[in-house]
């Protein structure tokens, strides 16, 4: 810049003037003078097609060189010419494609850095990316919790096994007078493992109830909560003089399912009839869970059958003192266990079902016998009836021994004056892979 100054005054007729000369050449700014650095891969776009940047003072170079860095970046190679088939430059700007490419490159790099080291990079994501990010995090949390829950369920179903402890037990007792009722029904359907034993009074029980029917329940469980939930109740019906006794597990649904599936509780029931009871219209004993039913109405019988039924078809009986209890209708059932019965007199119908076990019985019956077992059935029937139907079915073997007196087995005559009635051939139907029938006079 140069300036020429003239001095003068108004009093002597002189005047003053200032003159500024323009620069000879425009000054091109350096890279350090830019307000922000220009990346080498990003061109400076010129969206105005008609304007030329040859004289742009910020570039300091022609539009073909862009400051000496090569041809214009924003020019596109147009599609093939239909006539010549040669490529040509259209010169039309394409800001959308370049901006899309730059946006993907920049945000991809930032997201990659954020994923590798979240604390070192701070980015401001759009709203939809934030939603996707937190959705991905929540899905991972749900997946982890699901895997933990699945592992716990697998442990509960297949690994964790309940251990029934004798120390954690509870004993219940219930009694009623048999002369008040003609029908008695006892069923056990709220436990996993349970045996039901029905017998008459012995010497050790003479002072326990006198002439009452006594029900003793001994429950053992893997925890005190399960054991304390056991209760014993009865339902009486004065109309038909019947009584029904039940064992309940008043517990939470989760504990109930655990007890039922895993065998966390064991219940042993003993029903004792007095010696002076000689007749009962109907007697039903049902065990709807895993466990045996033992019915001995009369003298106590030790070792009714050998452990291997194939080695002995006949029960090992002591010399009995007499058959005490007579039942018109006897119904015994167990869902998952065996049934043992002996020394009972059934006047009309005997029905025994062992859905998953075997049946071993020694009984006096007059009219009808029907048994059904999953495994084997071994029956010793004493009868002098001329109209007797016997139907025994088993998947493996069905063995029936018929006789008209106990003398054949024990040398004892149950009938008065030592008489022995004449036995007639009954109607017997056996169903099983193996069937054996022996009729003895």
RADA-V150364 format. One record per pair of residues at least 12 apart in sequence whose C-alpha atoms are under 7 Angstrom apart, sorted by the first residue. I is the first residue (numbers start at 1). J is the second residue. D is the distance in Angstrom with one decimal. If there is no record, write none. Layout:
I,J,D
I,J,D
This chain:
1,20,6.6
1,21,5.9
1,22,6.9
1,23,6.7
2,20,6.1
2,21,6.0
3,18,6.6
3,19,5.4
3,20,5.5
4,18,6.2
4,19,6.0
5,17,6.1
5,18,5.7
26,57,6.7
28,57,6.2
28,58,6.2
28,59,7.0
28,60,5.4
29,58,6.5
43,73,5.7
43,74,6.9
45,74,6.5
47,93,6.3
74,93,5.7
74,94,6.6
75,91,5.0
75,92,6.2
75,93,5.9
76,89,6.1
76,90,6.3
76,91,6.3
76,92,6.7
77,89,4.8
77,90,6.3
78,90,5.5
161,262,6.5
162,222,6.0
162,262,6.3
162,263,6.5
162,264,5.1
163,222,5.3
163,264,6.6
164,220,6.3
164,221,4.8
164,222,4.5
164,264,6.1
164,265,6.3
165,220,6.4
165,221,6.0
165,222,5.8
166,220,6.0
168,220,5.9
168,221,6.1
168,223,6.7
168,224,5.9
168,227,7.0
169,218,6.9
169,219,5.3
169,220,4.2
169,221,6.5
169,227,6.0
170,218,5.9
170,219,5.3
170,220,6.7
170,227,6.3
170,228,6.9
171,217,5.5
171,218,4.6
171,219,6.4
172,216,5.8
172,217,4.9
172,218,6.5
172,232,6.9
173,215,5.6
173,216,4.8
173,217,6.3
174,214,5.9
174,215,5.1
174,216,6.7
175,212,6.2
175,213,5.3
175,214,4.5
175,215,6.0
176,212,5.5
176,213,5.3
176,214,6.9
177,211,6.8
177,212,4.5
177,213,6.0
178,212,6.4
178,213,6.3
180,241,6.9
181,241,4.6
181,242,5.3
181,243,6.7
182,241,5.5
182,242,5.9
182,280,5.8
182,281,5.3
182,282,6.7
183,241,6.5
183,242,4.5
183,243,6.4
183,280,6.8
183,281,5.7
183,282,4.6
183,283,6.1
184,242,5.8
184,243,5.1
184,244,6.0
184,282,6.3
184,283,5.1
184,284,6.5
185,243,6.4
185,244,4.7
185,245,6.4
185,283,6.0
185,284,4.7
185,285,6.1
186,244,5.7
186,245,4.9
186,246,6.2
186,284,6.3
186,285,5.2
186,286,6.4
187,245,6.8
187,246,5.8
187,285,5.8
187,286,4.5
187,287,5.7
188,246,6.2
188,247,5.9
188,286,6.4
188,287,5.0
188,288,6.1
189,287,6.4
189,288,4.9
189,289,6.0
190,247,6.9
190,248,5.8
190,249,6.0
191,259,6.7
191,260,5.9
191,265,6.5
191,266,6.9
191,289,6.7
192,259,6.3
192,260,4.7
192,263,5.1
192,265,6.4
192,266,6.7
192,289,5.7
192,290,5.9
193,263,6.3
193,265,6.6
193,266,4.8
193,267,6.3
193,289,6.4
193,290,4.8
193,291,5.4
194,266,5.5
194,267,4.5
194,268,5.3
194,290,6.3
194,291,4.7
195,267,6.7
195,268,4.9
195,269,6.1
195,291,4.8
195,292,4.9
195,293,5.9
196,268,6.1
196,269,4.7
196,270,5.9
196,292,6.4
196,293,4.8
196,294,6.2
197,269,6.1
197,270,4.7
197,271,6.1
197,293,6.0
197,294,4.6
197,295,6.0
198,270,5.9
198,271,4.7
198,272,5.9
198,294,6.1
198,295,4.7
198,296,6.0
199,271,6.3
199,272,5.0
199,273,6.2
199,295,6.2
199,296,4.8
199,297,5.1
199,298,7.0
200,272,5.0
200,273,4.5
200,274,5.6
200,275,6.1
200,297,5.7
200,298,6.1
201,272,5.8
201,273,5.9
201,274,5.1
201,275,5.7
210,274,7.0
211,274,5.2
211,276,6.8
212,274,6.2
213,272,5.8
213,273,4.9
213,274,6.2
214,271,5.8
214,272,5.3
214,273,6.8
215,270,5.8
215,271,4.6
215,272,6.5
216,269,5.7
216,270,5.1
216,271,6.5
217,267,6.8
217,268,5.8
217,269,4.7
217,270,6.6
218,267,5.7
218,268,5.3
218,269,6.5
219,266,5.7
219,267,4.4
219,268,6.5
220,265,5.6
220,266,5.2
220,267,6.4
221,264,5.6
221,265,4.1
221,266,6.2
222,264,5.4
222,265,6.5
229,249,5.3
229,250,4.9
229,251,5.7
230,247,7.0
230,248,5.7
230,249,4.7
230,250,6.4
231,247,5.9
231,248,5.2
231,249,6.4
232,246,5.9
232,247,4.7
232,248,6.2
233,245,5.8
233,246,5.5
233,247,6.6
234,246,6.1
277,325,6.5
278,324,5.7
278,325,4.6
278,326,5.9
279,325,5.6
279,326,4.7
279,327,5.8
280,326,6.4
280,327,4.9
280,328,6.6
281,327,5.7
281,328,5.0
281,329,6.4
282,327,6.3
282,328,6.0
282,329,4.8
282,330,6.1
283,327,7.0
283,329,6.4
283,330,5.1
283,331,6.4
284,330,6.0
284,331,4.6
284,332,5.9
285,331,6.4
285,332,5.0
285,333,6.5
286,332,5.8
286,333,4.8
286,334,5.8
287,333,6.2
287,334,4.6
287,335,6.5
288,334,5.5
288,335,5.0
289,334,6.9
289,335,5.6
289,336,5.8
290,335,6.5
290,336,4.4
290,337,5.7
291,336,6.1
291,337,4.7
292,334,6.9
292,337,4.7
292,338,4.8
292,339,5.8
293,334,6.9
293,338,6.5
293,339,4.9
293,340,6.2
294,339,6.1
294,340,4.7
294,341,5.8
295,340,6.1
295,341,4.4
295,342,6.5
296,341,5.7
296,342,5.2
296,343,5.9
296,344,6.9
297,324,7.0
297,325,5.9
297,342,6.9
297,343,5.6
297,344,5.2
298,323,5.4
298,324,5.4
298,325,6.6
298,343,5.4
298,344,6.7
299,320,6.2
299,321,6.9
301,317,6.4
303,316,6.5
304,316,5.4
304,317,6.7
313,378,6.9
317,410,6.9
319,410,6.5
319,412,6.9
322,414,6.6
323,343,6.1
323,344,6.6
325,344,6.2
325,345,6.6
326,344,6.4
326,345,4.7
326,346,6.0
327,345,6.1
327,346,4.9
327,347,6.2
328,346,5.4
328,347,4.6
328,348,5.2
328,349,6.8
329,346,6.4
329,348,5.8
329,349,5.0
329,350,6.1
330,346,6.7
330,349,6.4
330,350,5.0
330,351,6.4
331,350,6.2
331,351,4.9
331,352,6.0
332,351,6.4
332,352,4.8
332,353,6.4
333,352,5.8
333,353,4.7
333,354,5.9
334,353,6.5
334,354,5.2
334,355,6.4
335,354,6.2
335,355,4.9
335,356,6.1
336,355,6.2
336,356,4.8
336,357,6.1
337,354,6.6
337,356,6.1
337,357,4.8
338,354,6.2
338,357,4.7
338,358,4.9
338,359,5.9
339,354,6.6
339,358,6.4
339,359,4.9
339,360,6.3
340,359,6.2
340,360,5.0
340,361,5.7
341,360,6.7
341,361,4.8
341,362,6.2
342,361,5.8
342,362,4.5
342,363,5.4
343,362,6.5
343,363,5.7
344,363,5.5
344,364,6.3
345,363,6.4
345,364,4.8
345,365,6.0
346,364,6.1
346,365,4.7
346,366,6.7
347,365,5.9
347,366,5.4
347,367,6.9
348,365,7.0
348,366,6.0
348,367,5.1
348,368,6.3
349,367,6.2
349,368,4.9
349,369,6.1
350,368,6.2
350,369,4.9
350,370,6.2
351,369,6.2
351,370,4.9
351,371,5.8
352,370,6.5
352,371,4.8
352,372,6.5
353,371,5.7
353,372,4.9
353,373,5.9
354,372,6.2
354,373,4.6
354,374,6.4
355,373,5.7
355,374,5.5
356,373,6.8
356,374,4.9
357,373,6.1
357,374,5.4
357,375,5.6
358,373,5.5
358,374,6.5
358,375,5.2
358,376,5.0
358,377,5.8
359,373,6.5
359,376,6.5
359,377,4.7
359,378,6.2
360,377,6.1
360,378,5.0
360,379,6.0
361,378,6.4
361,379,4.9
361,380,6.2
362,379,6.0
362,380,4.7
362,381,6.0
363,380,6.5
363,381,5.4
363,382,6.3
364,381,5.8
364,382,4.6
364,383,5.8
365,381,7.0
365,382,6.5
365,383,5.7
366,383,5.9
366,385,5.4
366,388,6.3
367,387,6.3
367,388,4.7
367,389,6.3
368,388,5.7
368,389,4.8
368,390,6.0
369,389,6.2
369,390,4.7
369,391,6.1
370,390,6.1
370,391,4.9
370,392,5.9
371,391,6.4
371,392,4.9
371,393,6.3
372,392,6.1
372,393,5.0
372,394,6.0
373,393,6.5
373,394,4.9
374,394,5.7
374,395,5.6
375,394,5.8
375,395,5.4
375,396,5.3
376,394,5.4
376,395,6.7
376,396,5.4
376,397,4.8
376,398,5.8
377,394,6.2
377,397,6.3
377,398,4.8
377,399,6.0
378,398,6.2
378,399,4.8
378,400,5.9
379,399,6.3
379,400,4.8
379,401,6.2
380,400,6.0
380,401,4.8
380,402,6.1
381,401,6.3
381,402,5.1
381,403,6.4
382,402,6.2
382,403,5.1
382,404,5.1
382,405,6.0
383,403,6.6
383,404,5.0
384,404,5.4
384,421,6.0
384,422,6.4
384,423,5.1
386,424,5.7
386,426,7.0
387,426,6.7
388,426,5.2
388,427,6.2
389,426,6.3
389,427,4.9
389,428,6.1
390,427,6.1
390,428,4.6
390,429,6.1
391,428,5.9
391,429,4.7
391,430,6.0
392,429,6.3
392,430,5.0
392,431,6.3
393,430,5.8
393,431,4.4
393,432,5.9
394,431,6.2
394,432,4.9
395,432,5.1
395,433,6.2
396,432,5.6
396,433,5.1
396,434,6.2
397,432,5.2
397,433,5.7
397,434,4.4
397,435,5.7
398,430,6.4
398,431,6.7
398,432,5.8
398,434,6.2
398,435,4.9
398,436,6.3
399,435,5.8
399,436,4.6
399,437,5.8
400,436,6.3
400,437,4.9
400,438,6.4
401,437,5.8
401,438,4.7
401,439,5.9
402,438,6.0
402,439,4.5
402,440,5.9
403,439,6.0
403,440,4.8
403,441,5.6
404,421,6.7
404,422,7.0
404,423,5.5
404,441,5.9
405,420,6.6
423,441,5.9
